Amino acid sequence: MTTLRQLGLISATALVMANMIGTGVFTTSGFLMADLESPKWVIVAWLVGGLIALLGALSYGSLARAIPESGGEYLFLSRTLHPAAGYVAGWISLLAGFSAPIAMAAFGFGEYVSGWLPQIPVKVTGSALLLLFAVVHALHVRRGAWFQNLAVAMKLVLLGAFAVMAARHLPQTANEGQVPLRAGAFAVSLVWISFSYSGWNAAVYVASEVISPERNLVRALALGTGVVTAVYVVTNALFVLGVPPEAIAGKVAVAQIAAEALGGAGLSRLVTVIVLFALATSVSAMMMAGPRVYARMSADGFLPAWLRHGAGPPRAGMALQLVLALVFLWTNTFEALLSYIGFTLSASTALTVCGLIRLKRRSPDLAVIGWPIVPSLFLVFVSWSLIFSFGRLGWAGLWGIGTMAIGWLIWRIQTARFPRL
């Protein structure tokens, strides 16, 4: 499979940031407040979530240096652990990694647009958004990346404008009692937050198209994750400190509630524009990154040959992803997918970092950033949050395990029929 390296550091970094800044940052803090019952612990949770994402980005950067090819977790696990682990990761990417989050972002986009165009059904608007970006990225890699860079820049400018305006109206004092930190609630919070931070690994999905990947991939992952972490902490601090805790606890539209309280209708309208840009660029980034995984699996014989691609965009993979995202959009609700995606993707990234540790032990000369502290801390944080939150997530955790089990079963069936795989 021959691909052109057309994406520089700026485009790769923009891809990471666009994948990360999506629907979660504007909706999650209401659920965190309901569970943690303290603005202070909500802010701490966002900080810890950012630290975990940065540790993961640095670990993935080390893997990308050793394996600078497109494919993400599928490729990494196939090379470091076992082809079955890679196939399961690819299966997770297809469903929980891209198709379901794309549908969620499109659904959220339709919800916000409905405030201006109530006569258009939410899912119709979301479907139109999916079709638009499928066409944009199917036309040309460079043009799709150019749009991505411009949209991310506009989104950061809008978020900065919101922060400045909201900070001017922030209450000077906050009366908060001493609320103890509960381990179970904090673990669930980290799982929810992991969905908001998911996307820190986006650049590795297009590694074969990044110029000088050994240098630029690590920089893009770390830079994109660091900037987004700062944006998330500041933004959510404004959300939770700007209004009484009970005003946002358990609510979805946290951004609008906080903006209305801090700056009135004008700031609320600005936030709506920011959210729309965030959701649109998130859909765009995932539409760009996901099909590269399917193309890689096709090249290795695990998916049909028509999903392979050469020098141009992976149009067949984009079509498949579009169909799956539309199915998710029209058959599910937003709330039901949040915990499922967070749990499943966290498990997949933890397994990938296990692969990095195994690769390092097999090749002691391999350069791993912060070895052994960085990958070990990432595994400790993620494993702790998954174990402590499993009982509280209910069906979401079981569906995540079921997704992995089904992926492994399909791999077994395929390898039994075609032993060469």
Beta strands, then each sheet from edge to edge (+ up, - down):
end
